[in-house]
Amino acid sequence: MIKRKITDIYNLKFKPFDNYGKEVPGMKWHKISYDKENGGSGTYVLKMEPGAKSLFHEHTGFEEFLVLEGELIDPDGQIFKPGELITFQPGSKHSSYTKNGCLLLVFMRGINKPI
């Protein structure tokens, strides 16, 4: 028996991003396999509207994301562009923002901790 799920990442229904107990303005997500109750592992698509900023947080496990559209900027000025796969190691602390909006495919291995 084959158990599979096919997700068209360009035709999704997004919900407000509320992974930290409250909605983050300008951020929405579509969970693919992400399961907070099972240690925060899995995959989701994150959509950030122009001007959106993530909460300052610490990575408790690895987080990787692939930029599909737009650009994302870290506080040190590093710009993440389409086609780039970024890896944050456990213990990394940051808050990213986007000027013009972006779409990310996110792979989580642990729940981020807001600071």
BAROSE-339127 format. One record per residue (C-alpha): residue number from 1; chain; x negated, y negated, z. Coordinates in steps of 0.25 Angstrom, whole numbers, plus 5000, padded with zeros to 4 digits. Last residue first. Layout:
+-----+-------+------+-------+------+
:  nr : kette : east : north :   up :
+-----+-------+------+-------+------+
: NUM :     A :    X :     Y :    Z :
...
+-----+-------+------+-------+------+
***
This chain:
+-----+-------+------+-------+------+
:  nr : kette : east : north :   up :
+-----+-------+------+-------+------+
: 115 :     A : 4948 :  4860 : 5092 :
: 114 :     A : 4958 :  4869 : 5084 :
: 113 :     A : 4953 :  4883 : 5085 :
: 112 :     A : 4953 :  4891 : 5071 :
: 111 :     A : 4959 :  4905 : 5072 :
: 110 :     A : 4951 :  4916 : 5067 :
: 109 :     A : 4947 :  4922 : 5054 :
: 108 :     A : 4953 :  4913 : 5043 :
: 107 :     A : 4953 :  4913 : 5028 :
: 106 :     A : 4959 :  4900 : 5022 :
: 105 :     A : 4963 :  4897 : 5008 :
: 104 :     A : 4963 :  4882 : 5007 :
: 103 :     A : 4971 :  4871 : 5000 :
: 102 :     A : 4967 :  4857 : 5000 :
: 101 :     A : 4972 :  4843 : 5002 :
: 100 :     A : 4966 :  4829 : 4997 :
:  99 :     A : 4958 :  4824 : 5009 :
:  98 :     A : 4956 :  4837 : 5016 :
:  97 :     A : 4952 :  4840 : 5030 :
:  96 :     A : 4944 :  4850 : 5038 :
:  95 :     A : 4942 :  4851 : 5053 :
:  94 :     A : 4930 :  4858 : 5059 :
:  93 :     A : 4924 :  4868 : 5069 :
:  92 :     A : 4916 :  4880 : 5065 :
:  91 :     A : 4915 :  4890 : 5077 :
:  90 :     A : 4918 :  4902 : 5068 :
:  89 :     A : 4913 :  4900 : 5054 :
:  88 :     A : 4920 :  4891 : 5043 :
:  87 :     A : 4919 :  4897 : 5029 :
:  86 :     A : 4923 :  4888 : 5017 :
:  85 :     A : 4926 :  4894 : 5003 :
:  84 :     A : 4925 :  4884 : 4992 :
:  83 :     A : 4934 :  4885 : 4980 :
:  82 :     A : 4940 :  4871 : 4981 :
:  81 :     A : 4932 :  4862 : 4989 :
:  80 :     A : 4927 :  4860 : 5004 :
:  79 :     A : 4922 :  4847 : 5007 :
:  78 :     A : 4911 :  4846 : 5018 :
:  77 :     A : 4912 :  4832 : 5025 :
:  76 :     A : 4908 :  4837 : 5039 :
:  75 :     A : 4922 :  4836 : 5044 :
:  74 :     A : 4927 :  4846 : 5033 :
:  73 :     A : 4934 :  4843 : 5020 :
:  72 :     A : 4944 :  4851 : 5012 :
:  71 :     A : 4946 :  4850 : 4997 :
:  70 :     A : 4957 :  4853 : 4988 :
:  69 :     A : 4961 :  4867 : 4983 :
:  68 :     A : 4958 :  4881 : 4986 :
:  67 :     A : 4947 :  4879 : 4997 :
:  66 :     A : 4944 :  4893 : 5002 :
:  65 :     A : 4944 :  4894 : 5017 :
:  64 :     A : 4936 :  4902 : 5027 :
:  63 :     A : 4938 :  4903 : 5042 :
:  62 :     A : 4929 :  4911 : 5051 :
:  61 :     A : 4933 :  4913 : 5066 :
:  60 :     A : 4936 :  4903 : 5077 :
:  59 :     A : 4935 :  4891 : 5068 :
:  58 :     A : 4936 :  4878 : 5076 :
:  57 :     A : 4946 :  4867 : 5073 :
:  56 :     A : 4948 :  4853 : 5070 :
:  55 :     A : 4962 :  4852 : 5064 :
:  54 :     A : 4963 :  4852 : 5049 :
:  53 :     A : 4964 :  4840 : 5041 :
:  52 :     A : 4974 :  4836 : 5030 :
:  51 :     A : 4972 :  4823 : 5022 :
:  50 :     A : 4978 :  4830 : 5009 :
:  49 :     A : 4986 :  4842 : 5013 :
:  48 :     A : 4979 :  4855 : 5018 :
:  47 :     A : 4984 :  4868 : 5013 :
:  46 :     A : 4979 :  4881 : 5020 :
:  45 :     A : 4980 :  4894 : 5014 :
:  44 :     A : 4979 :  4906 : 5024 :
:  43 :     A : 4971 :  4918 : 5027 :
:  42 :     A : 4969 :  4927 : 5039 :
:  41 :     A : 4963 :  4927 : 5053 :
:  40 :     A : 4968 :  4919 : 5064 :
:  39 :     A : 4967 :  4930 : 5075 :
:  38 :     A : 4979 :  4938 : 5072 :
:  37 :     A : 4989 :  4929 : 5077 :
:  36 :     A : 4984 :  4918 : 5068 :
:  35 :     A : 4987 :  4927 : 5055 :
:  34 :     A : 4982 :  4921 : 5042 :
:  33 :     A : 4986 :  4931 : 5030 :
:  32 :     A : 4991 :  4921 : 5020 :
:  31 :     A : 4995 :  4909 : 5029 :
:  30 :     A : 5000 :  4897 : 5021 :
:  29 :     A : 4995 :  4884 : 5027 :
:  28 :     A : 4998 :  4870 : 5028 :
:  27 :     A : 4989 :  4858 : 5033 :
:  26 :     A : 4993 :  4843 : 5032 :
:  25 :     A : 4995 :  4841 : 5047 :
:  24 :     A : 4991 :  4853 : 5055 :
:  23 :     A : 5002 :  4860 : 5061 :
:  22 :     A : 5001 :  4864 : 5076 :
:  21 :     A : 4997 :  4877 : 5083 :
:  20 :     A : 4983 :  4879 : 5077 :
:  19 :     A : 4987 :  4887 : 5064 :
:  18 :     A : 4998 :  4877 : 5061 :
:  17 :     A : 4996 :  4874 : 5046 :
:  16 :     A : 5010 :  4869 : 5041 :
:  15 :     A : 5016 :  4880 : 5031 :
:  14 :     A : 5012 :  4882 : 5017 :
:  13 :     A : 5020 :  4890 : 5006 :
:  12 :     A : 5011 :  4895 : 4996 :
:  11 :     A : 5010 :  4894 : 4981 :
:  10 :     A : 4995 :  4891 : 4978 :
:   9 :     A : 4990 :  4902 : 4987 :
:   8 :     A : 4998 :  4913 : 4980 :
:   7 :     A : 4997 :  4923 : 4991 :
:   6 :     A : 4997 :  4938 : 4988 :
:   5 :     A : 4999 :  4947 : 5000 :
:   4 :     A : 4995 :  4962 : 5000 :
:   3 :     A : 4998 :  4975 : 5006 :
:   2 :     A : 4995 :  4986 : 4996 :
:   1 :     A : 5000 :  5000 : 5000 :
+-----+-------+------+-------+------+
***
